[in-house]
């Protein structure tokens, strides 16, 4: 579990699993989560791919610098990880914040991407005012003031009722996320708007989302898929963290997309 240095010196906690000589697959998680979001996908795909996953800056075991983060920094983090392992091109699967990262890379660094899977995300995710409110609460009151609302946004009502242990795990991860790291990543979501740039994405793209996703409802995904030439759209019966709520269906859609593009 190495620590990789980003261009600005921020240390990123990375896990590399799977087959060493297989196609590379990079997972990028949601704000308020960590790399364990992808446990089910890694277990299912490790025999077929070289899998890289990491804690976003401000989360998990990665460093959490103070201040607002920028999407260019998050992109620099992802590219630094690829460079550290001498990976020229990668299949990128990003959920929520990770999907925001994926869009930026699809626009600005398409040569590094073999494919994109954009999960539970949007060209304009939420509103600037809403993200600023979360930033202010996190910095002034801490993560406990946001955790109840966040769990209702992460998971559908049905999943919270039938999988309380999983929800408790993500609740714990959320509460132990540094409040300034969470706020720093929320600033990225506050500032990003790709609605006028989607047409620049030419990487083979799958847009994958939950029908019960509150932060990024299906209409956002339909807009995203319509704006990216050749993109496919897949809907699952889940809330926002679709990779956890329906791991088998999610993994099948992801693997099918990667298999189609090679």
C-alpha positions, 0 to 999 in steps of 0.5 A: 500500500504505497504512498505516492507524491502528487505534484504539490507534495501531497501524499496519496494512499494507493492500493494496487491489486490484480494481474500485473500485466493486465489492462489497468483500471483506476477507481476514484471514489465519492467525497466523504468516502475512501478507497474501500468503496470499491471492495466488491469491484476489486474482488470481482475484477482482480483476475482480469485487470491491474486495479489501482484505487486510492484515497482522494486528497483529504480522505482516508490515509492520504494527506489532507492539506488545508484550504480549497482544492481545485480540480486541476489538483485532483487530476494531477493526483490521478496522473501522478499515480499513473506515472508512478506505476508507468501506466500510459492509459487507463480505464477510469471508473469514477463515482460522484467526485470521481466522476467529476475528475473523470470528466476533466480528464476526458476533456483535458487529458484524453490520451491517458484514458482507454475508457471512462465510466462516469457513475452517479455524477453530473456535468454540474453536480448540485449547486454552488450554494449547496456545496458552500453550505456544506463547506461552512458546516464542515469547517464550523461544526465538523463532520457529525453535523453532516453525517445523517443527511449524507447517509440519506443522500448516499443510500436509498431508503430500502438499502438503509433498511436492509443493510444497516451494517454497510451503512454503519461502515460508511457512516464511520468512514464519513465521520473519520474523514478530516473536515477540512479535507472534505471541505476542500473536495466540496470546493471542487464540486462547488466550482466545476461546471462542464455543461459547455465542454461535454462535446470535447469528450471523445473517450468511450464513455459509460454513464452509470447511475441509480434510479433513486440517486438524490444528489445526481438524479437520472435526469442529470445522467441523461444530460451527461450521456446526451452531451458526450458523443457515443456515450451509453447510459445504464440505470440501476435500482440504487441510490447514490453509491451505486457500486455498493448498493448493487455491486453485481449489476454495477460490476457487470455494466462496468466490465461490459463497457471495458470489454467492448472498448478493449 
